[in-house]
Amino acid sequence: MPPAFDLQFAHVGIYVTDLPKMAAFYHRVLGLPITDRGPLHGAQMVFFSRSPQEHHQVVLVAGRPEGHGEKVINQMSFRVGSLGEVCRFYRGLRDEPEATDVHPIFHGQAWSVYFRDPEGNRIEVYTSTPWYAHQPIREDMDFALSEEEIIRRSEALAKTLPGYMTAEDWRRKAEQAIADHVPGVTAH
């Protein structure tokens, strides 16, 4: 494994049974503005953030079986400072025998590597891109390529995604939506 990285805890994903009820609760009771929502691989997702610097701090994911308390955490996510750090982390992770299900991913607004710890818990290490696209987006990305090539391919793909804009434009919209905090209003 490569030397220690400056991993900053960033967000958590939670599996829920009743997504509309839980989304309304997190929005109403905790005051978390909804920043995005949509399906991914058949599961509906709702994203929340109180920071225009973070697309989401909490994501609720439909799919928790009724009465099954053991399937709660979807993932734990840690931010690093650059695409280079994500790539270095990925290269070191490929040699880690106890890390499984390793996937380098492009989300439009982030480059991520997902993997599972020895007990199967999903972890994400990521950094932000200079773009935004309506979430959820999950596209495979080859982190063995040069950083320049990853950026080139990512930007070309991002421009084809729904809701594409610069990250700065998204932050301005999110800042306004958070300030207004009208229930049900999204930042896109």
N, C-alpha and C positions, 0 to 999 in steps of 0.2 A: 504494500500500500504506500502511496506517496506520503511525504511529510504532512503534518497536520495542516488543515485548511481553516480559515476563519469562517466557520459555519455559523450563520445567524439564523435563529429560529424565525420562521416567517409566517406559516399558516398551517391550519389543520383541516382535514377533511373528515366528516362524520357521516356514517351511514344512518339513515333514518327510515322509519316505517311509513309515516304519513308526511310526505314532503310539503304539501300546502300548509298543513297545520304548523309544522316546525318552522317553515320559512316565515309565516306570519308571526310566530312567537319571537324568533330572533330579530325580525324587523321591528315589531311593535315594542317588545319588552326590553330587549337589549339595545334598541336604537341603531341597529346595523343597517345602513342603506344597501339595497340590492344593486349590485354592479353588473350582473349578467345572469342569464339562465338559459338552459337548453339541454338537449340530449347528447349523450356520448355512449356508444356501444349499447344502446337500449336503456340506459339509466338516465333519468332526469336529474339535473343538477341546478342548484341555486348558489350564486356567489355573493359574498358580502364583504364590505370594507368600510372602515371609518377613516382611511388614509388615501389621499389621491396619489400617494407614492406606491401603493400596493393595490393591484387589481382585486385581490381577495385576501382576506385574513381568515375567513371561515368559508368552507364550501360544504353544503349539505348535499348528500348523494342518496337518491332513492335506492332501496334494495335491501334494507335490513328486514329480515323475516320477522313477522309478528311473533312476539313472545320469545325471541332469541336474543338475549342480551350480549352474547359473546362477539357478535360481528358489529362493532361500533366504529372503530377508527378506520377511516379509508386510507389515510396517509399522514405522515409527518413530513414537513417540508423545511429545508434549510437553504438559505440564500448564500451565494458566494459573490465575489466582486466582479467577475468577468467571464466571458466565454472561454478564455484560456484556462481558467481554473476549473470550469465544468469539464472541459476536454481532458485536462490532466487527471482530475478525479476519476473520470470514466476509464481512462487508460489504466490507472492503478486498480480500479474496481474489477476490471476484467480478470486480474490475476488473484483476486481474493476468493479462496475456495468456499467460504461460507456465505458469500453473497450470491443470491440466485435471482432469476427473472430480471436480468439487467437489460434496460431499454433506453437508448438515447432518443429523445423526443424534442420536436419543435412545436410550441403552442401558439405561435404568432407573437405573443407578448413575452415569451420566455423560451430559453433553451434549458432542457432538463434531462437528468439521468435518473431513472427510477430503478429501484432494486428492492429485494426483500432481505431482511435480516435472518439469522439462523432459525427464528421461530415463525417466519412468514410475514412479519409486519412490513408494510410497504413504506419506503422512505424515498423522498425526492431531494436531490441537490440541484439547484438551478441558479440562473442569473437572468435578468431582464434583457429584452431586446429594445431597440429604439422604436418598435411598432406596437400597434394594438390590432386585434381582430376579435370579432364577436366570439365569445367562449361558450362551450368548450371546443377546443381544437386539439387534435392529437395526430401529428404526422411524424413518422419515423425520420430520423436524421442520422447521418453517418459522421460521428465525432472523430473518426480516424482521418477525415479530410483536413486540409489546412484551415485555419481560422478564416482566412480570406474567402475560401471556397464555401465554407459553411455560411458565412454572412451573405455572400452573393446568392446562393441557392435559397436561403431563408427569406431574403428581401423579395426575390422574385415570387416565391410562394406566398408571402404575406400580402403582396399587392393583389393576389387573386382571391383572398379570403373575404367573407362577408364582414362588413363593418370596418374594413381597413382604414387606419389613420395613424398618425405619428403617436408615439407614447405621450408626448407633451400635449397634443390636442386632447387625448383621452383624459389626462390628468386634470386639464382645465375643466372639462365637462364633469368629471367625477367630483372635483372640488366644489363646483356649483351644486351638483345633486346632493352632496353631503351637507353643504350649507343650507340648502332648501329643505332637505330631509322630509319630503312629502311621501307618506307610505305608498309603496307600489311604484315609485318613480325609479327608473334605472338610469345609469350613466351613459347609455348608448342610444 
